[in-house]
Amino acid sequence: MNATFYAAAVVALIATALAITRKNVVHGLLYLIVSLLGVALMFFVIGAPFVAALEVIIYAGAIMVLFVFAMMLLNLGRQTVDQERRWLTPRTWIGPLVLAGAIGVELLYALASRAAATTGPLVDPRQVGIALFGRYAIGVELASMLLLASLIGAFHLGRRRQGRS
């Protein structure tokens, strides 16, 4: 399991470095998602499958939604779509696919060996739910209201008025 952990760490570091150095935002996003998947695999290997699932759902999923949301709000037009098609050639996907494939092989190895020794206490999803909606219910509700307000504000700023271009 140590080899899987360190291999996932190397993939995450390489993907993070590539995400930072890319000039194209889409390419950087692809590498960032691979990096987050590597971190999720590291959590899984050390015996925290729930945290690994949260890493994938919250970070990798939320970043994709945020990116799509920003692209929808910008609505840059046809020339941007054509430029993106030129940028996203099949060769563009080689790096992220190789790194994601390495993480997939490591995950399959970790699942097949089933020797994921827990090094720390496992956190039950029920315990997280009780904590979030028990003691921290007000904080969760305030965060949801803040997200709703930001969504309404983004919609208001991004919409086009009739008669304006």
Secondary structure as UniProt FT lines:
FT   HELIX           2..21
FT   HELIX           25..45
FT   TURN            46..47
FT   HELIX           49..54
FT   HELIX           55..60
FT   HELIX           61..74
FT   HELIX           78..87
FT   HELIX           90..93
FT   HELIX           94..113
FT   HELIX           125..132
FT   TURN            133..136
FT   HELIX           137..158
FT   TURN            162..163
//
